[in-house]
């Protein structure tokens, strides 16, 4: 991504979204291995639904996810309803657990942005 691409996305209303996920204890290596070999068709679908600059950071069992997207709810719904994502989620299910900070009505805890500088 060039600086011009980044500027254009911000001008078009792209939002920065961050949330937390959690790996099941003992499944860390399996999680990392899977994410070193993400299916090309899943990557294409992530991009097609509007996810950009998508990153996952790991510390122990905790994952910090960052993505830039125009309409997070719409993009997330488009993502999770696609058969390729459903297959990925099925494979990740035994590896992942609900994050302890997650409210009952959430898929994952969203984080509030409190500071940003370009």
C-alpha positions in Angstrom: 0.0 0.0 0.0 1.3 3.4 -1.0 0.9 6.6 1.0 -1.6 7.8 -1.6 -3.7 4.6 -1.1 -3.6 5.2 2.6 -4.7 8.8 2.2 -7.5 7.9 -0.2 -8.9 5.2 2.2 -9.0 7.7 5.1 -10.7 10.3 2.9 -13.3 7.7 1.9 -14.2 7.0 5.5 -12.2 4.0 6.3 -12.2 3.1 10.0 -9.6 1.5 12.1 -11.1 -1.4 14.1 -9.3 -3.5 16.8 -10.6 -6.5 18.8 -9.4 -9.4 20.9 -9.5 -13.1 20.3 -8.1 -16.0 22.3 -6.3 -19.3 21.5 -7.1 -22.4 23.5 -4.3 -23.4 25.9 -1.9 -25.8 24.2 -3.1 -24.8 20.7 -0.7 -21.9 20.1 1.6 -23.7 17.7 -1.3 -25.0 15.7 -2.8 -21.4 15.5 0.5 -20.0 14.3 1.1 -22.8 11.7 -2.4 -22.3 10.3 -1.8 -18.5 9.9 1.5 -19.1 8.1 -0.5 -21.0 5.5 -3.8 -19.0 5.2 -5.7 -20.1 2.1 -5.3 -17.7 -0.9 -9.0 -17.8 -1.5 -9.6 -16.7 2.1 -7.2 -13.8 1.7 -9.0 -12.9 -1.6 -12.4 -13.0 0.2 -11.1 -10.8 3.1 -10.1 -8.2 0.5 -13.3 -8.6 -1.4 -15.4 -7.8 1.6 -13.4 -4.6 2.3 -10.8 -5.6 4.9 -7.5 -3.8 4.4 -4.3 -3.6 6.4 -5.5 -6.6 8.4 -3.0 -7.8 11.1 -3.1 -10.2 14.0 -0.6 -9.9 16.9 -0.1 -12.6 19.5 1.0 -12.6 23.1 0.6 -15.9 24.9 -3.0 -17.0 24.3 -4.3 -13.5 23.5 -4.6 -12.1 20.0 -5.0 -8.4 19.1 -6.6 -8.0 15.7 -6.4 -4.8 13.7 -8.2 -4.0 10.4 -9.1 -1.0 8.3 -12.6 -1.1 6.8 -15.3 1.2 5.7 -18.3 -0.6 7.2 -17.1 -3.2 9.8 -20.5 -4.7 10.5 -21.3 -5.2 6.8 -17.9 -6.5 5.9 -17.9 -8.9 8.9 -21.3 -10.2 8.0 -20.3 -10.7 4.4 -17.2 -12.5 5.5 -18.7 -14.9 7.9 -21.6 -15.9 5.6 -19.2 -17.1 2.9 -18.6 -20.8 2.5 -14.8 -20.4 2.5 -14.9 -18.5 5.8 -17.3 -21.1 7.2 -14.8 -23.8 6.3 -11.9 -21.8 7.9 -14.0 -21.2 11.1 -14.7 -24.9 11.3 -11.0 -25.6 11.2 -10.2 -22.8 13.8 -13.0 -23.8 16.1 -11.0 -26.4 18.1 -8.1 -24.0 18.3 -10.0 -20.9 19.6 -11.9 -20.1 22.7 -14.2 -17.2 23.7 -12.2 -14.3 25.0 -12.8 -13.7 28.8 -13.6 -10.0 28.2 -16.3 -10.9 25.7 -19.9 -9.8 26.7 -22.6 -12.4 26.1 -23.9 -10.6 23.0 -20.5 -10.2 21.3 -18.5 -12.4 19.0 -15.4 -10.8 20.4 -14.5 -7.7 22.5 -14.1 -4.6 20.3 -11.5 -2.1 21.5 -12.1 1.6 21.8 -9.6 3.8 20.0 -8.4 6.4 22.5 -5.3 7.8 20.6 -4.0 7.9 17.1 -1.3 9.7 15.2 -0.3 9.4 11.5 
